[in-house]
C-alpha cells in the first residue's frame, strides 16, 4: 500500500510540474507576442515592457554588454530611429527551458522585415518571474 501511495504522489507531482511548466511557457510566449506587436508598431517603450525595468538588466550584443533598462531603450532608439529601420518583427522560438523555479531561458531567432533590407539573427534570453510577471532579465542577441 505504501508503494502505491508513493507511486501516486510521484505521478501527481509530475503532472503538477508539467502543468506549471506549460502555463509558464504560455505566459512567456504571450510576453514575446506583445513584444513583436509593439516593435512592429514602432512602440519601443511597449516592446521594452517585456524587460525588467531595473539597472541590473543585462543586454549582450555586438557592441558588448549594456546594463539597465533605460540604457537598453536608449540603444534601441538610437539603432532603430524610425519605423522603416525597425521594420516588422517576427520571433521563431526554438526552445523554452526551465533553469529553476521561476526562471527559464529561451532560445530562438528574430527576423526584421524592412524596406531597406531584412535583418535576422539569433537570441538567448533569460526570463524570471518578478512580482508575478515574466520579465527578461538578460538578453544575448546577435
Secondary structure, 3 states (H helix, E strand, C coil): CHHHHHHHHHHHHHHHHHHHHHHHHHHHHHHHHHHHHHHHCCCHHHHHCCECCCCCCEEEECCEEEECHHHHHHHHHHHCCCHHHHCEEEEEEEEEEEEECCEEEEEEEEEEECCCCCEEEEEEEEEEEECCEEEEEEEEEC
